[in-house]
């Protein structure tokens, strides 16, 4: 079955960097778009970045030029490099794939940006 396991979250000061990872299994990773979402307390889950199987990437305006999504198809892993972090980036970050018409999510990894 589809499994997504995020890692790499933590606490960082404003201006710092973190790299999130999402290890995927249960489907042919290289042929599916992968996405990172985030959710802050009291807010809806929002799409942060996506990586299509052909390599095209897209970003939310709020993270453009600060975050970078990449994937290693040999390792079935998608990454989110986050630079110049701001307090507003504080959230639980989730990995996502749409497989067989269903949304699959990992358990998430918490990112806290605070001085």
N, C-alpha and C positions, 0 to 999 in steps of 0.2 A: 504494500500500500504506500501511498505518497507520504513521505515524512520530510519535514523541514526543521532544521535545528539551527537557531541563531546563536551567535556568541560574539564577544568583543565589547559589550557595553561596559559602562563604568562611569565614574565621576571625573570631570575635567573642568578646568578653569576656562572662562571665556577666552577665545582666541586659540584654544588648544585643538588637538586633533584626536580622532579615534578611527579605527578601522573595524567595521562589522563584517562578520562572515555568516554565511548561511549554507550549511551542508544539506544537499537534497538527495533523496533516494525514492525509488518506486516508479520512476518514469524515465523516459529518454531525455535527459536534461538538455542536451545540446539543441533539441528541436523545439523547445518551449521558451516563451518570454518569461522572464523573472522580474519581480517587482519588490521594492521596499516601500512599506507604508510606515506611518508613525501615528501614535495617538497620545495626546496629552490629557491630563485629568479635565473632565468637563467638556472636552472637544470631540468632534467626530474624527474617525480614522481618516487620514489623508495620504494620498499617493505622493511619495517623495521622488522616486526614480524608477525607471524601467529599462530593461535590457532585452531587446528582441533577439531571437535566435540568429538573425543575420548580422547582428552587431550594432544595429541602430539603438541609440539611447535617448531617453527623454527625462527631463527634470522639472520639478515644481519651480515656479518662479522664485520662491523663497529660499531655495538652496542652489539655484543656478550659479555656477562659477565657484562654489564652495565645496560641493559634494561631487563625487565621481563614482559611478557604478561600473563594475567590471565583472567578468566571469571567467572561470577556468573550467572548460568543458571536460577536460581530462580528470579533474577532481570533483566534478559535479557540485561546484561551489560558486556562489555569487557573493561579491564583496560590495561594501559601501564605504568608501574613503570619505571621511568628513573632516574638513579643515575649517579654520576660522569659526569655530563653534560659538554660538550665541546662547544666552539663557533661554530664548524662545525655541531652541532646538531640543530642549528637555522633553523627553517622551519615551514611551516604550516603542521600540522599532521592531516591525514584523516583516518577515519574508513571505512572499506570496507567489503561488502559481495557479493558473486556471487550467485544470486538467479534466477532460471529459465533461466540460461544462460546469464543473464545480470549483469553487474557490477553496484552496487549501492554505492554511496558515501555520506558521510555527508558533511557539509559546511566547516569543518575543524576548528582547533584551533591552534592559533599561539604560538610557543615557541621561545623565544629569550634568547640566552645565551651570556651574555656580562658583562664585568667588568666596 
